[in-house]
């Protein structure tokens, strides 16, 4: 559940706080569309690619990469003041955020399908509920909290979310077999002579 709320929080933060504080104010409102297009295009491309990559390296490295990308962007933005000369960095940050969002949007859904086999309808309904609450929280927080405080809150929530994900990954792998970091196992045991899914 925390990771699902994170999915809404991070999208809401990007759409509201990032665009207002890092694009509109320093370089102008006319740049929002271009930077968001780069974010969306990156998100779309990597949504496709991460499905392919995940089959080769497993879920844990892909989720870890997404968390690291979000963390890097949030930490850099905490220490950085954008100016018109730094417009290219904003495109880079939107690419990084788009790559991470591609994982959150596609692989959390896939993970729900794995851990709630046979109970997909209530699982995906709950997914949408908790993600929507994350959006709501992002917009409420962005209007009532300083940007720096909001970003520290995001960093904390990301940490809690990732730890929760990892715990569920371990619990799920114990349910289906021994825990393995084998790239094709997705965290589950891979038998000798068996072909992983």
MODELLER restraints for C-alpha pairs under 7 A, 6 or more apart:
rsr = mdl.restraints
at = mdl.atoms
rsr.add(forms.Gaussian(group=physical.xy_distance, feature=features.Distance(at['CA:1:A'], at['CA:130:A']), mean=6.78, stdev=0.5))
rsr.add(forms.Gaussian(group=physical.xy_distance, feature=features.Distance(at['CA:2:A'], at['CA:161:A']), mean=4.81, stdev=0.5))
rsr.add(forms.Gaussian(group=physical.xy_distance, feature=features.Distance(at['CA:3:A'], at['CA:161:A']), mean=4.50, stdev=0.5))
rsr.add(forms.Gaussian(group=physical.xy_distance, feature=features.Distance(at['CA:3:A'], at['CA:162:A']), mean=6.74, stdev=0.5))
rsr.add(forms.Gaussian(group=physical.xy_distance, feature=features.Distance(at['CA:3:A'], at['CA:165:A']), mean=6.75, stdev=0.5))
rsr.add(forms.Gaussian(group=physical.xy_distance, feature=features.Distance(at['CA:4:A'], at['CA:127:A']), mean=6.34, stdev=0.5))
rsr.add(forms.Gaussian(group=physical.xy_distance, feature=features.Distance(at['CA:4:A'], at['CA:130:A']), mean=5.87, stdev=0.5))
rsr.add(forms.Gaussian(group=physical.xy_distance, feature=features.Distance(at['CA:4:A'], at['CA:131:A']), mean=5.23, stdev=0.5))
rsr.add(forms.Gaussian(group=physical.xy_distance, feature=features.Distance(at['CA:5:A'], at['CA:130:A']), mean=5.19, stdev=0.5))
rsr.add(forms.Gaussian(group=physical.xy_distance, feature=features.Distance(at['CA:5:A'], at['CA:131:A']), mean=4.72, stdev=0.5))
rsr.add(forms.Gaussian(group=physical.xy_distance, feature=features.Distance(at['CA:5:A'], at['CA:133:A']), mean=6.50, stdev=0.5))
rsr.add(forms.Gaussian(group=physical.xy_distance, feature=features.Distance(at['CA:5:A'], at['CA:134:A']), mean=4.40, stdev=0.5))
rsr.add(forms.Gaussian(group=physical.xy_distance, feature=features.Distance(at['CA:6:A'], at['CA:134:A']), mean=6.22, stdev=0.5))
rsr.add(forms.Gaussian(group=physical.xy_distance, feature=features.Distance(at['CA:6:A'], at['CA:157:A']), mean=6.93, stdev=0.5))
rsr.add(forms.Gaussian(group=physical.xy_distance, feature=features.Distance(at['CA:6:A'], at['CA:158:A']), mean=6.57, stdev=0.5))
rsr.add(forms.Gaussian(group=physical.xy_distance, feature=features.Distance(at['CA:6:A'], at['CA:161:A']), mean=6.88, stdev=0.5))
rsr.add(forms.Gaussian(group=physical.xy_distance, feature=features.Distance(at['CA:7:A'], at['CA:104:A']), mean=6.02, stdev=0.5))
rsr.add(forms.Gaussian(group=physical.xy_distance, feature=features.Distance(at['CA:7:A'], at['CA:131:A']), mean=5.90, stdev=0.5))
rsr.add(forms.Gaussian(group=physical.xy_distance, feature=features.Distance(at['CA:7:A'], at['CA:134:A']), mean=6.86, stdev=0.5))
rsr.add(forms.Gaussian(group=physical.xy_distance, feature=features.Distance(at['CA:8:A'], at['CA:131:A']), mean=4.52, stdev=0.5))
rsr.add(forms.Gaussian(group=physical.xy_distance, feature=features.Distance(at['CA:8:A'], at['CA:132:A']), mean=5.95, stdev=0.5))
rsr.add(forms.Gaussian(group=physical.xy_distance, feature=features.Distance(at['CA:8:A'], at['CA:133:A']), mean=6.96, stdev=0.5))
rsr.add(forms.Gaussian(group=physical.xy_distance, feature=features.Distance(at['CA:8:A'], at['CA:134:A']), mean=4.06, stdev=0.5))
rsr.add(forms.Gaussian(group=physical.xy_distance, feature=features.Distance(at['CA:8:A'], at['CA:135:A']), mean=4.36, stdev=0.5))
rsr.add(forms.Gaussian(group=physical.xy_distance, feature=features.Distance(at['CA:9:A'], at['CA:134:A']), mean=4.48, stdev=0.5))
rsr.add(forms.Gaussian(group=physical.xy_distance, feature=features.Distance(at['CA:9:A'], at['CA:135:A']), mean=5.20, stdev=0.5))
rsr.add(forms.Gaussian(group=physical.xy_distance, feature=features.Distance(at['CA:9:A'], at['CA:137:A']), mean=6.71, stdev=0.5))
rsr.add(forms.Gaussian(group=physical.xy_distance, feature=features.Distance(at['CA:9:A'], at['CA:138:A']), mean=5.02, stdev=0.5))
rsr.add(forms.Gaussian(group=physical.xy_distance, feature=features.Distance(at['CA:12:A'], at['CA:135:A']), mean=5.08, stdev=0.5))
rsr.add(forms.Gaussian(group=physical.xy_distance, feature=features.Distance(at['CA:12:A'], at['CA:138:A']), mean=5.17, stdev=0.5))
rsr.add(forms.Gaussian(group=physical.xy_distance, feature=features.Distance(at['CA:12:A'], at['CA:139:A']), mean=6.31, stdev=0.5))
rsr.add(forms.Gaussian(group=physical.xy_distance, feature=features.Distance(at['CA:13:A'], at['CA:138:A']), mean=5.74, stdev=0.5))
rsr.add(forms.Gaussian(group=physical.xy_distance, feature=features.Distance(at['CA:17:A'], at['CA:142:A']), mean=6.20, stdev=0.5))
rsr.add(forms.Gaussian(group=physical.xy_distance, feature=features.Distance(at['CA:19:A'], at['CA:32:A']), mean=6.43, stdev=0.5))
rsr.add(forms.Gaussian(group=physical.xy_distance, feature=features.Distance(at['CA:22:A'], at['CA:82:A']), mean=6.43, stdev=0.5))
rsr.add(forms.Gaussian(group=physical.xy_distance, feature=features.Distance(at['CA:23:A'], at['CA:29:A']), mean=6.70, stdev=0.5))
rsr.add(forms.Gaussian(group=physical.xy_distance, feature=features.Distance(at['CA:23:A'], at['CA:31:A']), mean=6.69, stdev=0.5))
rsr.add(forms.Gaussian(group=physical.xy_distance, feature=features.Distance(at['CA:23:A'], at['CA:32:A']), mean=6.18, stdev=0.5))
rsr.add(forms.Gaussian(group=physical.xy_distance, feature=features.Distance(at['CA:24:A'], at['CA:32:A']), mean=6.84, stdev=0.5))
rsr.add(forms.Gaussian(group=physical.xy_distance, feature=features.Distance(at['CA:26:A'], at['CA:82:A']), mean=6.14, stdev=0.5))
rsr.add(forms.Gaussian(group=physical.xy_distance, feature=features.Distance(at['CA:26:A'], at['CA:83:A']), mean=5.47, stdev=0.5))
rsr.add(forms.Gaussian(group=physical.xy_distance, feature=features.Distance(at['CA:26:A'], at['CA:84:A']), mean=6.39, stdev=0.5))
rsr.add(forms.Gaussian(group=physical.xy_distance, feature=features.Distance(at['CA:27:A'], at['CA:83:A']), mean=6.57, stdev=0.5))
rsr.add(forms.Gaussian(group=physical.xy_distance, feature=features.Distance(at['CA:27:A'], at['CA:84:A']), mean=5.15, stdev=0.5))
rsr.add(forms.Gaussian(group=physical.xy_distance, feature=features.Distance(at['CA:35:A'], at['CA:91:A']), mean=5.76, stdev=0.5))
rsr.add(forms.Gaussian(group=physical.xy_distance, feature=features.Distance(at['CA:35:A'], at['CA:94:A']), mean=6.65, stdev=0.5))
rsr.add(forms.Gaussian(group=physical.xy_distance, feature=features.Distance(at['CA:38:A'], at['CA:91:A']), mean=6.91, stdev=0.5))
rsr.add(forms.Gaussian(group=physical.xy_distance, feature=features.Distance(at['CA:38:A'], at['CA:94:A']), mean=6.71, stdev=0.5))
rsr.add(forms.Gaussian(group=physical.xy_distance, feature=features.Distance(at['CA:38:A'], at['CA:95:A']), mean=6.50, stdev=0.5))
rsr.add(forms.Gaussian(group=physical.xy_distance, feature=features.Distance(at['CA:39:A'], at['CA:94:A']), mean=4.86, stdev=0.5))
rsr.add(forms.Gaussian(group=physical.xy_distance, feature=features.Distance(at['CA:39:A'], at['CA:95:A']), mean=5.29, stdev=0.5))
rsr.add(forms.Gaussian(group=physical.xy_distance, feature=features.Distance(at['CA:39:A'], at['CA:97:A']), mean=6.98, stdev=0.5))
rsr.add(forms.Gaussian(group=physical.xy_distance, feature=features.Distance(at['CA:39:A'], at['CA:98:A']), mean=4.83, stdev=0.5))
rsr.add(forms.Gaussian(group=physical.xy_distance, feature=features.Distance(at['CA:40:A'], at['CA:98:A']), mean=6.45, stdev=0.5))
rsr.add(forms.Gaussian(group=physical.xy_distance, feature=features.Distance(at['CA:42:A'], at['CA:95:A']), mean=5.80, stdev=0.5))
rsr.add(forms.Gaussian(group=physical.xy_distance, feature=features.Distance(at['CA:42:A'], at['CA:98:A']), mean=5.29, stdev=0.5))
rsr.add(forms.Gaussian(group=physical.xy_distance, feature=features.Distance(at['CA:42:A'], at['CA:99:A']), mean=6.09, stdev=0.5))
rsr.add(forms.Gaussian(group=physical.xy_distance, feature=features.Distance(at['CA:43:A'], at['CA:98:A']), mean=4.40, stdev=0.5))
rsr.add(forms.Gaussian(group=physical.xy_distance, feature=features.Distance(at['CA:43:A'], at['CA:99:A']), mean=5.51, stdev=0.5))
rsr.add(forms.Gaussian(group=physical.xy_distance, feature=features.Distance(at['CA:43:A'], at['CA:101:A']), mean=6.30, stdev=0.5))
rsr.add(forms.Gaussian(group=physical.xy_distance, feature=features.Distance(at['CA:43:A'], at['CA:102:A']), mean=4.82, stdev=0.5))
rsr.add(forms.Gaussian(group=physical.xy_distance, feature=features.Distance(at['CA:44:A'], at['CA:102:A']), mean=6.91, stdev=0.5))
rsr.add(forms.Gaussian(group=physical.xy_distance, feature=features.Distance(at['CA:46:A'], at['CA:99:A']), mean=5.86, stdev=0.5))
rsr.add(forms.Gaussian(group=physical.xy_distance, feature=features.Distance(at['CA:46:A'], at['CA:102:A']), mean=5.64, stdev=0.5))
rsr.add(forms.Gaussian(group=physical.xy_distance, feature=features.Distance(at['CA:47:A'], at['CA:102:A']), mean=4.55, stdev=0.5))
rsr.add(forms.Gaussian(group=physical.xy_distance, feature=features.Distance(at['CA:47:A'], at['CA:103:A']), mean=6.54, stdev=0.5))
rsr.add(forms.Gaussian(group=physical.xy_distance, feature=features.Distance(at['CA:47:A'], at['CA:106:A']), mean=6.21, stdev=0.5))
rsr.add(forms.Gaussian(group=physical.xy_distance, feature=features.Distance(at['CA:50:A'], at['CA:103:A']), mean=6.74, stdev=0.5))
rsr.add(forms.Gaussian(group=physical.xy_distance, feature=features.Distance(at['CA:54:A'], at['CA:62:A']), mean=6.44, stdev=0.5))
rsr.add(forms.Gaussian(group=physical.xy_distance, feature=features.Distance(at['CA:55:A'], at['CA:184:A']), mean=6.02, stdev=0.5))
rsr.add(forms.Gaussian(group=physical.xy_distance, feature=features.Distance(at['CA:56:A'], at['CA:183:A']), mean=6.00, stdev=0.5))
rsr.add(forms.Gaussian(group=physical.xy_distance, feature=features.Distance(at['CA:56:A'], at['CA:184:A']), mean=5.60, stdev=0.5))
rsr.add(forms.Gaussian(group=physical.xy_distance, feature=features.Distance(at['CA:57:A'], at['CA:183:A']), mean=3.95, stdev=0.5))
rsr.add(forms.Gaussian(group=physical.xy_distance, feature=features.Distance(at['CA:57:A'], at['CA:184:A']), mean=5.74, stdev=0.5))
rsr.add(forms.Gaussian(group=physical.xy_distance, feature=features.Distance(at['CA:58:A'], at['CA:183:A']), mean=4.63, stdev=0.5))
rsr.add(forms.Gaussian(group=physical.xy_distance, feature=features.Distance(at['CA:58:A'], at['CA:184:A']), mean=5.15, stdev=0.5))
rsr.add(forms.Gaussian(group=physical.xy_distance, feature=features.Distance(at['CA:58:A'], at['CA:185:A']), mean=6.09, stdev=0.5))
rsr.add(forms.Gaussian(group=physical.xy_distance, feature=features.Distance(at['CA:58:A'], at['CA:186:A']), mean=4.32, stdev=0.5))
rsr.add(forms.Gaussian(group=physical.xy_distance, feature=features.Distance(at['CA:59:A'], at['CA:186:A']), mean=4.98, stdev=0.5))
rsr.add(forms.Gaussian(group=physical.xy_distance, feature=features.Distance(at['CA:60:A'], at['CA:186:A']), mean=6.76, stdev=0.5))
rsr.add(forms.Gaussian(group=physical.xy_distance, feature=features.Distance(at['CA:63:A'], at['CA:103:A']), mean=6.72, stdev=0.5))
rsr.add(forms.Gaussian(group=physical.xy_distance, feature=features.Distance(at['CA:66:A'], at['CA:100:A']), mean=4.15, stdev=0.5))
rsr.add(forms.Gaussian(group=physical.xy_distance, feature=features.Distance(at['CA:66:A'], at['CA:103:A']), mean=6.29, stdev=0.5))
rsr.add(forms.Gaussian(group=physical.xy_distance, feature=features.Distance(at['CA:67:A'], at['CA:100:A']), mean=7.00, stdev=0.5))
rsr.add(forms.Gaussian(group=physical.xy_distance, feature=features.Distance(at['CA:69:A'], at['CA:96:A']), mean=5.98, stdev=0.5))
rsr.add(forms.Gaussian(group=physical.xy_distance, feature=features.Distance(at['CA:69:A'], at['CA:97:A']), mean=6.82, stdev=0.5))
rsr.add(forms.Gaussian(group=physical.xy_distance, feature=features.Distance(at['CA:69:A'], at['CA:100:A']), mean=6.17, stdev=0.5))
rsr.add(forms.Gaussian(group=physical.xy_distance, feature=features.Distance(at['CA:70:A'], at['CA:97:A']), mean=6.16, stdev=0.5))
rsr.add(forms.Gaussian(group=physical.xy_distance, feature=features.Distance(at['CA:70:A'], at['CA:100:A']), mean=6.47, stdev=0.5))
rsr.add(forms.Gaussian(group=physical.xy_distance, feature=features.Distance(at['CA:71:A'], at['CA:155:A']), mean=6.55, stdev=0.5))
rsr.add(forms.Gaussian(group=physical.xy_distance, feature=features.Distance(at['CA:73:A'], at['CA:93:A']), mean=6.25, stdev=0.5))
rsr.add(forms.Gaussian(group=physical.xy_distance, feature=features.Distance(at['CA:74:A'], at['CA:151:A']), mean=6.42, stdev=0.5))
rsr.add(forms.Gaussian(group=physical.xy_distance, feature=features.Distance(at['CA:78:A'], at['CA:148:A']), mean=6.35, stdev=0.5))
rsr.add(forms.Gaussian(group=physical.xy_distance, feature=features.Distance(at['CA:112:A'], at['CA:123:A']), mean=6.64, stdev=0.5))
rsr.add(forms.Gaussian(group=physical.xy_distance, feature=features.Distance(at['CA:113:A'], at['CA:120:A']), mean=6.24, stdev=0.5))
rsr.add(forms.Gaussian(group=physical.xy_distance, feature=features.Distance(at['CA:115:A'], at['CA:172:A']), mean=6.84, stdev=0.5))
rsr.add(forms.Gaussian(group=physical.xy_distance, feature=features.Distance(at['CA:116:A'], at['CA:123:A']), mean=6.43, stdev=0.5))
rsr.add(forms.Gaussian(group=physical.xy_distance, feature=features.Distance(at['CA:141:A'], at['CA:150:A']), mean=6.88, stdev=0.5))
rsr.add(forms.Gaussian(group=physical.xy_distance, feature=features.Distance(at['CA:142:A'], at['CA:150:A']), mean=6.95, stdev=0.5))
rsr.add(forms.Gaussian(group=physical.xy_distance, feature=features.Distance(at['CA:169:A'], at['CA:187:A']), mean=6.56, stdev=0.5))
rsr.add(forms.Gaussian(group=physical.xy_distance, feature=features.Distance(at['CA:170:A'], at['CA:179:A']), mean=6.43, stdev=0.5))
rsr.add(forms.Gaussian(group=physical.xy_distance, feature=features.Distance(at['CA:173:A'], at['CA:179:A']), mean=5.16, stdev=0.5))
rsr.add(forms.Gaussian(group=physical.xy_distance, feature=features.Distance(at['CA:173:A'], at['CA:187:A']), mean=5.69, stdev=0.5))
rsr.add(forms.Gaussian(group=physical.xy_distance, feature=features.Distance(at['CA:173:A'], at['CA:188:A']), mean=4.48, stdev=0.5))
rsr.add(forms.Gaussian(group=physical.xy_distance, feature=features.Distance(at['CA:176:A'], at['CA:188:A']), mean=6.63, stdev=0.5))
rsr.add(forms.Gaussian(group=physical.xy_distance, feature=features.Distance(at['CA:177:A'], at['CA:188:A']), mean=5.95, stdev=0.5))
rsr.add(forms.Gaussian(group=physical.xy_distance, feature=features.Distance(at['CA:177:A'], at['CA:189:A']), mean=5.31, stdev=0.5))
rsr.add(forms.Gaussian(group=physical.xy_distance, feature=features.Distance(at['CA:178:A'], at['CA:188:A']), mean=6.07, stdev=0.5))
rsr.add(forms.Gaussian(group=physical.xy_distance, feature=features.Distance(at['CA:178:A'], at['CA:189:A']), mean=4.82, stdev=0.5))
rsr.add(forms.Gaussian(group=physical.xy_distance, feature=features.Distance(at['CA:179:A'], at['CA:187:A']), mean=5.58, stdev=0.5))
rsr.add(forms.Gaussian(group=physical.xy_distance, feature=features.Distance(at['CA:179:A'], at['CA:188:A']), mean=5.08, stdev=0.5))
rsr.add(forms.Gaussian(group=physical.xy_distance, feature=features.Distance(at['CA:179:A'], at['CA:189:A']), mean=5.59, stdev=0.5))
rsr.add(forms.Gaussian(group=physical.xy_distance, feature=features.Distance(at['CA:180:A'], at['CA:187:A']), mean=4.96, stdev=0.5))
rsr.add(forms.Gaussian(group=physical.xy_distance, feature=features.Distance(at['CA:180:A'], at['CA:188:A']), mean=5.38, stdev=0.5))
rsr.add(forms.Gaussian(group=physical.xy_distance, feature=features.Distance(at['CA:180:A'], at['CA:189:A']), mean=5.27, stdev=0.5))
rsr.add(forms.Gaussian(group=physical.xy_distance, feature=features.Distance(at['CA:181:A'], at['CA:187:A']), mean=5.48, stdev=0.5))
rsr.add(forms.Gaussian(group=physical.xy_distance, feature=features.Distance(at['CA:184:A'], at['CA:196:A']), mean=6.01, stdev=0.5))
rsr.add(forms.Gaussian(group=physical.xy_distance, feature=features.Distance(at['CA:185:A'], at['CA:196:A']), mean=6.20, stdev=0.5))
rsr.add(forms.Gaussian(group=physical.xy_distance, feature=features.Distance(at['CA:190:A'], at['CA:196:A']), mean=6.48, stdev=0.5))
